[in-house]
Amino acid sequence: MDLSYILNELGEERQNYYNAVAPPILQTSNFASNTVADMRYMLQHEPEVHLYTRGNNPTVTILEKKLAALEGAEHAIAFGSGMAAVTAAVLSQVKAGDHIVCVKKPYTWTNALMQRFLPRFGVEVSMIDGTDPENYREVARPNTRLLYLESPNSYTFELQDIAAVVSIAKQNGYSTIIDNSHASPIYQNPLQFGVDLVVHSCTKYIGGHSDVMGGVICGNRETINKIFEREYMTLGAVMSPHDAWLLIRGLRTLPVRMERVAASTRKVVAYLEQHPKVEKVFFPFSPSNPQYELAKRQMRNNSGQFTITLKTDSMERVEAFCNSLQHFLMAASWGGHESLIFPIAASYTDSKLKPSLPFTMVRFYIGLEDPDYLIKDLEQALEQV
């Protein structure tokens, strides 16, 4: 299916809403029936009809069709946040007594789900170094049901060999889920490697403007319909019609934004890799990355995130560097038009419990600004190190 068709036409039955170029925001909670027979049919076929916006809404449906097509999936279901999508996807595959193998250092709240929430309900989780796919096999147990991937994963951006992990899963009857937020559906499509379910934080690249939250699960129609009937309708983490409309707007420019972000990021990374005050740059598409060939095989291009380690042992100098940046906002999320940093030092407190990552690390996201403009800002801030 042509990318331009997906982004600009798929799901948009303009003749049904006065030939409006932009789809309407159907801001309604309820949809009426004319007869008891109509109501009976709607109740029996809710995954396919519009009965109640907590289930289906026409604006949200347009978004779901586009996201499914972008991932090459049969179907998709949208949620109010990326974490809601992750949680529903995982819960759909396990029950009490089951075991999950999950990549180490996933997104913070995915980590909390795996290590704090699921064990309360009798689900065991093993966290492994995903750079070697055999680690998934080695820690598997007779009660293993799910292998969870996040490639590249958060902060240090290690990749998993998706095809190899899927092969292990299929040999043993495990399900697979991957968080594909980092690469976006423009630059990586894990379903092509045989993954069962793909999740995204739509808050990031799909939205693209730092003004909307959302998540999505993409997969085969049977599995998505089961999630709709169980986790989605029960937990109620639904997406609002207005948020879906904002995400549709974000999709219009997704390929153009990703192309700009990719090119700018490579230029900024090249500058930082040669800077004497930078100890290391964590970036999947760096030729010095030991997983560079895997990155090129699985992803069509780089996206906008990388992490640096500053060459200092002083917390004060790390903070001075971060505080001196004038054109990078300090914020937790990413994927919008603005460039950001997230300093690991901010996670350090006076308590004895320290984060697993060193305070000298700073995660970057490159937005849509001119890369030379950003490099000039980095140059003056690195004088503080």
Summary of the structure (lengths in Angstrom):
residues: 385
radius of gyration: 21.7
end to end distance: 49.7
largest distance: 74.3
contacts: 1290
relative contact order: 0.12
helix: 42%
strand: 16%
